[in-house]
Amino acid sequence: MPDNNLIEQDRRRIKCRVSSMLGFKAKATAKIILSGIEMIHMMQTAGEVCLQS
């Protein structure tokens, strides 16, 4: 899968979460929330990989 598709998939997930929160007010808040979203996504992906093995 090309890298661009992976980036678009992540962007779609983040865009959905952020739009429900009406955007970010400060860069510090954005950094914390986006890192949390990414961590949860990585944990879900790791679980799927373990189940497929």
C-alpha positions, -999 to 999 in steps of 0.1 A, spaced: 0 0 0 15 34 -9 24 57 19 0 83 7 -30 60 13 -18 53 49 -15 90 55 -50 97 41 -64 69 63 -49 84 95 -61 119 84 -96 107 80 -97 92 115 -82 123 131 -105 147 111 -136 128 123 -125 131 160 -114 167 158 -146 179 140 -167 165 169 -146 186 193 -150 218 172 -112 221 165 -83 229 187 -78 262 206 -41 258 215 -11 240 200 -3 223 233 -38 209 235 -36 197 199 -3 180 205 -16 161 235 -48 150 219 -33 140 186 -6 119 203 -33 102 223 -53 94 192 -22 81 175 -14 59 205 -49 44 206 -47 37 169 -13 20 173 -26 -2 201 -56 -12 180 -34 -20 150 -10 -40 172 -40 -60 185 -51 -68 150 -17 -80 141 -15 -103 171 -49 -118 163 -39 -125 127 -7 -143 136 
